[in-house]
Amino acid sequence: MNEDNQGNPSKEVITTIGEIIKVAGDNPDAKAAGNELGKTAHTLTKTIKEFGDSILI
């Protein structure tokens, strides 16, 4: 992991996902999985924006 990202979980996750994408290359299964992951991230972001602090985790 990049030393610049230490202590910042969001940046660490983004860096990790970037590395996974590099390894996956042009594999169609990896692209499909990435597409689904993007949809999931979008749904979670919309939910958090809509419900904000009312979500109890």
C-alpha positions in Angstrom: 0.0 0.0 0.0 1.1 3.5 -0.7 2.7 5.3 2.3 0.8 8.5 1.4 -2.5 6.6 2.1 -1.6 5.3 5.6 -4.3 6.2 8.1 -6.9 7.1 5.5 -9.2 4.1 5.0 -11.0 5.7 2.0 -7.8 6.3 0.1 -6.5 2.8 1.0 -9.7 1.2 -0.4 -9.4 3.2 -3.6 -5.8 2.3 -4.0 -6.6 -1.3 -3.4 -9.4 -1.3 -6.0 -7.1 0.3 -8.5 -4.5 -2.4 -8.0 -7.2 -5.1 -8.4 -8.3 -3.5 -11.7 -4.7 -3.5 -13.0 -4.4 -7.2 -12.2 -7.7 -8.0 -13.7 -6.8 -6.4 -17.0 -9.2 -7.1 -19.9 -10.9 -10.2 -18.4 -14.6 -10.0 -19.2 -15.6 -11.6 -15.9 -13.6 -9.0 -14.0 -15.2 -6.2 -15.9 -18.7 -7.6 -15.2 -17.8 -7.9 -11.5 -16.5 -4.3 -11.5 -19.7 -3.1 -13.1 -21.7 -4.8 -10.3 -19.5 -3.3 -7.7 -20.0 0.2 -9.2 -23.8 -0.3 -9.1 -23.5 -1.4 -5.4 -21.4 1.7 -4.5 -23.9 3.9 -6.3 -26.8 2.4 -4.4 -25.1 2.8 -1.0 -24.1 6.4 -1.7 -27.7 7.3 -2.7 -29.0 5.5 0.5 -26.6 7.3 2.7 -27.4 10.7 1.2 -31.1 10.1 1.5 -31.2 8.8 5.1 -28.0 10.4 6.5 -27.8 10.2 10.2 -31.0 8.2 10.6 -29.2 5.0 9.6 -28.1 3.1 12.6 -25.1 0.9 11.9 
